[in-house]
Amino acid sequence: MSRIIAIANQKGGVGKTTTSINLGIGLSRAGKRVCLVDLDPQGNATQGLGYDPDELDCSITTIMDKIIDKDFNISQDFGILHHAEGIDLVPSSIELAVMEMKLLSVYIGREKILNTYLEMIKTQYDYIIIDCKPSLDIITLNALTAANGVLIPVQAQYYSAKGLEQLLNTIHQVITGGLNSSLTVDGILFTMTNDRTNNFRQIREIVRDTYGKTIHIFSSYIPRAVSAEEAPAAGMSIYQYDQEGTVSKAYLDFTCEFIMQEEQIYG
């Protein structure tokens, strides 16, 4: 069974891309077949895996253009890059910024363009991870419509926690509006934390008290470290860049917890 996981939060700088890359490669290291879809015009996931978006002939925009034009004569491997750490990538570039306007001009099915493509490739993978852009627009709506579950990275700060409500409202509208009635929230992951501060403990308690009865709050959390910021510039995961570091261990623990939850729910 293939699972499509959107990693989303409309607030930028909360570790979405870092989580997308390291969860994806963590799952690959656990023997899963994984594809990462970069759905952010900034192309951070693409760059974080060592590719230059400006030098690529094909990106997610190329593929979505073909779907809009009803050109379905593309191979399952079309435009997919194979990274040395065992993960596949559908890259992004600044061209995706224009796609929002093009999608708005599509009269019927504009929220399902990405879903149409992922249906074509998902049998090749156990997991497809979508790294969403930091906004709740038609591009992110495509991700939520295509996904089975949403993983929400949250920085342990007051405004980051407050932003959860808007995202959860959007997810609720996607479910109740008929775009994706089976969409679930797979959990909230605290990122860029300093567990020695009262602020982290207070924000964690607020989020648990507010959402913990209906949404899984991962017990694993990701500490702030310079290595997590340096690894994307080196084009590699935290596992390869700083194998013995605290962030590497934290993402390994989180990946194990994620897999255990998936197995308990989906077998």
C-alpha positions, 0 to 999 in steps of 0.5 A: 500500500502506498501512502502520500504524506503532505508536510505542511505549515503555512508558517515558514522556517519551521523545518518543513523541508528538513523534515521532508528530506530526513523523514524521506531518507530515514524511511528509505534507510528502513527499506521503504521505497520513497519519492519526495515531491518538492512543491515549493517554488523556492526549490529548497528540497531540490537544493537540499538534495544537491541539485540546482533548480535552474539547471534542470530540464524538467520539474514538477511544473513541467509535469503539472503542465502536461497534466493540465494539457491532458498529455498523459503520455509520460513514463512513470520515471519522467522527470524523477531524479534518483539521489545517492542516498536512496530517495527519488525526487520530483524537483521544483524551481521558481517556475512553480510560482507561475503555476498558481495563476495557471491553475486558477484558470482551470475551470474543472479539477484544478485542485486535483492536478497533482493527484492525477500525476501521483496516481500515475506513479504511486505504485512504485513507492511505499511513501510519497512525501510532499514538501509543501510551500509555506502558504495555503494557496491552490498549490498547497490545496493540490497537495492536501487533495492528493495526500492520505495524511498531513504531518505538521512541523511546529516550531516551539514558538507562540505564533507558530503554535497559533498558526496551527488553527488556520491550517487545521481549518483548511484541512477540515474544509478539504475533508468536508468540502469533498476534495479529499474526505479520507484525509487525516492529520498524522501528527504534529512534530516539534522542530528547532527546539531547545528543551532546556527552556521554559518556553518549549515546555509551555508551548508543548503543553499548550499544543497538547492541551488544545489538540492532543485529544484528537491529533497525535503529538509525536514524543520525538522532537527535533533540536536546533543545531547548526548541522541541520542548517549546514546539511542542505547546503552540502546536498545531503541528509543529516544522517550523512552530514552529521551521523553522530549528531543530536539532530541525526539521532532525533530524526532517526527516533522520529522516523522509527516512531512514525513507522511504528504509528503507521504499522499500528494504524495501517498494518 
